[in-house]
Amino acid sequence: MRLGRPIVSAAILVVFAVPALAGVAAAGGGSTSQAAQDAAKRQATLAYWTPARIRAAKPMDLVADATANGFHLAPTGKPGGGGGGGGKPGGGGSGNTQGASWPNGKGNVYRSVGKVVFHNAGGDWICSGTALTDSRSDASLVLTAGHCVYDMDNGFGSLSGFDTNWMFIPQFDSSPTYTCASTTYGCWTATALVVNGGFAREHGFTTAGSHYDWGFAIVGPGGKGNTQLEATVPTFALAATSMSGNTSVDAFGYPAAGQYHGADLTYCQNPVGFDIYTGNTNYRLGCNMTGGSSGGPWFSGFDGTGNTGTIRSLNSYGYNGITAMYGPIFNSTTAATYNVANNSATTTNTIVN
């Protein structure tokens, strides 16, 4: 399979009130101060990502075979985020843009969407993410796919399944280098990751798990000036309501497989449809982005300037032979996961039950 993303109105998310630590499993803490823990974790992550490691990281690519009974991972499929590239047409509409380079420097989206790198039991990987609007004062949030924060091949609902050495590089396009000091704004590292239990408890990427394929990274001060992410780049709001068919959607990401090389911010624009292979329980969008674009945002209300729009979904998976991306339908469960990420301790990896 490969990937996809949507969006909705900014204010809707706060409607879903969830106690910050209710219904979650968490790991973290320690005797040292939180600031010291965060600083130590940041330095360890920055040290891990040598230029050679970033260069060698593989694009997450979720490839599946479509059947009438739901999708099944192909034998060569490795969970991750790709787009449904290269096959027969079959996207979410008649097709406006299947996968084109976004103009350099255009709008807030150019700065806010970035490259994600992380490590899990399968090795070092590449995804995409977005600087997200939040109400925290101590940290910032980045939205990405669930399979870009949690290893569903090995986690099986345990806290040991969270990815490590998670790092976000905004506006990678303008200076696509392999050292944080040489990128435009620098790098932000995760002090904690948050995923929904509906995703984490699945054994591999399943139809059921695909409905919860979103994740959040809590990032502390970083970049070149040790500042909060939202003080450096613009953020976009997430709306946890569904979209109707034929809603115009703009999807973004950093595809790094096939015809793409991971250095160019790429976008697709089409009317959204639904995934018939999951009983219309996920979105479908005409798009040929490939592995590495997983976790990139889907916007509705995108005005073309790159400055406005609401995140309604994200790049999640795709199918062999179908040029389309697929993404989860955001709902009250998405809001609950966001609310925990927006309130939890910055050193605590969390599975929201």
Secondary structure, 3 states (H helix, E strand, C coil): CCCCCCECCHHHHHHCCCCCCCCEEEECCCCCCHHHHHHHHHHHHHHHCCHHHHHHCEECECEEECCCCCCEECCCCECCCCCCCCCEECCCCCCCEEEEECCCCCHHHHHHEEEEEEEECCEEEEEEEEEECCCCCCCEEEEECHHHCECCCCCCCCHHHECEEEEEEECHHHCCCCCHHHCCCCCEEEEEEEEEHHHHCCCCCCHHHHCCCCEEEEECCECCCCECHHHCCCCECECCCCCCCCCEEEEEECCCCCCCCCCCCEEEEEECEECHHHCCCEEEEECCCCCCCCCCEEEECCCCCCCCCEEEEECCEEECCEEEEEEECCCHHHHHHHHHHCCCCCCCEEEEC
